[in-house]
Structures are given as C-alpha cells and as structure tokens.
Amino acid sequence: MSVIRLHNVCVDLPVFELSGRSLKMHLARLGRRGRIGKDNDGVVIVRALDDLTLTLQEGDRVGLIGRNGAGKSTLLRVLAGIYAPTAGQIYSRGRIVPLLDIALGMDELSTGRQNLRLRGLLLGMSNAEIRRKIEEIAAFTELGDHLDLPLRTYSSGMRLRLAFAVSTAVDADILLLDEVIGVGDASFMKKAEGRMLDLQSRAKIVVLASHSDTVIHQMCNKALWMDRGRIREFGPMDEVAARYAAAQSAG
Amino acid sequence: MMGIGLVFWGLLTSIINESCMAYINSAGYIRQTATPKLLFMLQAGWRNFLIFLHNFLIVILLLAVFGSKDWSTVSLFFPGLVLFILNALWIGQVAGIISARFRDLPQIISAMLQMAFYVTPILFQPGMLKDHRWIIDYNPFAHLLELVRGPLVGAAPDTLTWTVGIVMAVAGWLLALALTERYLKRIPYWV
C-alpha cells in the first residue's frame, strides 16, 4: 500500500547573495549587530511552498500544473525526500523514484555497460536486480557493440537512449517525473512512449509536472494546480484542467 | 624522517581540503536524488586513503634504506593510523558541512593548514626549538603526526600523545555528529 501524505508542509528556500556566502562577512557582522539598524545579511528567504496539505493514494496519476515558479519542481523535490520541509510533516510509504534528471551520474570515461550499472545503483536498484535486467536494458538501447565503448564517444542522442533505457527499467511504487522525457529519432520515440506508459502502469502513484496539456490529458486522472507555492485546486483532471485553461486565457 | 612526515601530512591535508568541497561538488547528486549524504564525505576519505597507500611506498623505501632505530614499535603504527584517519575524517565532516553554507571556508582552511604546516615538526626536528617547545606541546597536529611517524622511526608515542589523539577523535566526532544531526537536512538547500 503506497501513500504520500503532506501535512501543512512549508518550504523556505534561502537565496544567497555573494556576501551571504561568506563566513568572514558573517563574523564581521556579529561585532556590529544592532548599531546599523537594518543590516542586510545577504540571504533572502523565498517561500516556495506554503502550507500544503495533501494525500496521494494508490492509483493516483497526478498532473502538476501551474505557471513557471509556482512550486511544481520544489514540490517534486519534497516528495522525493530531497528537500526536508522547513515546517510541517511528510509521511510516505513505498519506494519513491524521482526521474528529475535522467542523465545524472553518468561517467564520461566508463563504458555504456558500466554506466548502466552506475545509473541503476543511483536509482536504488540492487546489484542482483541490475544483473537481472541489464540484458533487457541493453537490448532496448539498440546500441549494440557501442555499449562497450566509453561514454565520451557517444552522440547526445545515444546518451539519451542509454539514460532513458536504464531509468525506465526501475520498479517504482511512487514515480516522480519532471516534464516528459523526449528521446532520439522518430522510430525510437515511438518505442520510448510505449516503455514510458509501461513504466507508469507498474507504478502505483505517478506525479508528473508538465506544461503540455496533451501529456497531462493522456497520462493523468487527477490534476494539482499550483499557484505561487499554494494549492489552487486539486481534483479530477478534467475539471481542474478546464478551469486552469480558462484562468490562463483570461490572463 | 622528513619524508615520512610529509607523506602523512599530505594525507591529512588532502582529506580535510577535499572534504570541504565534498558536498559542494556533489550538488548535482544532492539536488536530484535523496542520497545518504555521508557517502560524499567517505568518498573523499577513501580516495585520499588510496592515494596515500601509493605514497606509502616512499615510506617503505625510506625505512628499507635508512632503517629504524627500533623495529619493535612498528606494531603501534596501526592503531596510530586508525586514530589519525578518524581525526582527519571528523575535521573533514565539520569543515564540509560548514563549507556548504559558507563558501569562503575552504580557502580559510587551506590557508590555516599551510600555517599549521610550519609550526608542526615536519621540516624540522622538535629538538631544534629549545625554549619554544610549547609550540609543539600545544599543537594538536604535532601529536597526531607523532602517532603515525613515531612508531615507524622507533619512537613509541608517549601517553600524552595517545591521550590527545583519543580525546580529539572522541570529542571531534561528537561535535561532527551533533552538527550533522542539526544541519544535514539543510545541505540540499545550501549547495
């Protein structure tokens, strides 16, 4: 039974100016605190998520919508356990896999096969799991003998294939996606789409941030409309998306 | 004796200096997946330990050519080395966490280590200081170095040196763990 519960979650992101990064300036300020009334300490706090209460249950396919800077990516990072909320609680059960940057952890000097393993470990697969899946992943990439060459000889399309193939081989209870991953040439694209759908059907909960209406309509049954760090609406996809579209066109 | 000291000093400073950058350089990983963060620190420690093993050939060569005053103390080298590395790691962990927040700390630390280098008996013999022996007696780095160098050159470290090494390791790790407990969750916000 997979579930994620957020209770009054807030995230305050510190944005550092150059002086806010300096220990020297920080210590120097200690001496004259109080004398200069409003001393800018070089740190601006931005409230990225504001009091979110939310429950995601098994079977939910949630599309995150909202304008740029509404907090979609921050929310994904909180769900992934990257950002610990500054206030509020988060409770989750199930294996969470964030696919925010699918090429993360690739090493230029290692061969394609070594990179498959490296990336697999980073996604939380065990050694046995990787051994079991590696042939299937290798076949999917269609890279053939290139897999035994170092990654630095690959074209960007080949890199994407490799990253995509291994990232989508993972078994996740809760899958977090930031924009849908577009890969390679037309024929591979079609294959990739099928694999993406398969990956999502294996997951019990999917959260997907996207600006593309078609993608959200295709893949999601619920929509979460974020606005300036708050939840504007959360409910069945059709209703929320329609009102979001109306609000967008109204400006 | 100088060559041996330099090898160990290199191990200590490279662990500390690289630990400063451990979280900063792994920002890509830290911001994209939930990873156990101590991993990045141990990565710096392990990498430098492997480099040290290569440099250790120099020590073996020096001992083979010049010999040691007393070979019976060599077995003390191993507990000494463990203490030495434990101390390097906690300093690295503390420095790494604070460096993630304050980006000028790595430079401050490398400058201070450079100064410490001159007041630690690496290039000179402790006996050359005459009236100023306190410089060594109150220098924790001198004690740490003696823990590993002493046993190899046939001078068993005295009780004070062992005590300093052990107390530093215990107190230092308590400090490091307290800092970790308090700030580990803030690291993704900082890097």
Chai-1 contact restraints between the chains, C-beta under 6 A:
chainA,res_idxA,chainB,res_idxB,connection_type,confidence,min_distance_angstrom,max_distance_angstrom,comment,restraint_id
A,P14,B,Y189,contact,1.0,0.0,6.0,A-B,restraint_1
A,R21,B,R103,contact,1.0,0.0,6.0,A-B,restraint_2
A,S22,B,D104,contact,1.0,0.0,6.0,A-B,restraint_3
A,L23,B,F102,contact,1.0,0.0,6.0,A-B,restraint_4
A,L23,B,D104,contact,1.0,0.0,6.0,A-B,restraint_5
A,L23,B,L105,contact,1.0,0.0,6.0,A-B,restraint_6
A,K24,B,D104,contact,1.0,0.0,6.0,A-B,restraint_7
A,A80,B,A34,contact,1.0,0.0,6.0,A-B,restraint_8
A,G81,B,A34,contact,1.0,0.0,6.0,A-B,restraint_9
A,I82,B,A34,contact,1.0,0.0,6.0,A-B,restraint_10
A,I82,B,P188,contact,1.0,0.0,6.0,A-B,restraint_11
A,Y83,B,P188,contact,1.0,0.0,6.0,A-B,restraint_12
A,A84,B,K185,contact,1.0,0.0,6.0,A-B,restraint_13
A,L100,B,Q32,contact,1.0,0.0,6.0,A-B,restraint_14
A,D101,B,Q32,contact,1.0,0.0,6.0,A-B,restraint_15
A,L104,B,Q32,contact,1.0,0.0,6.0,A-B,restraint_16
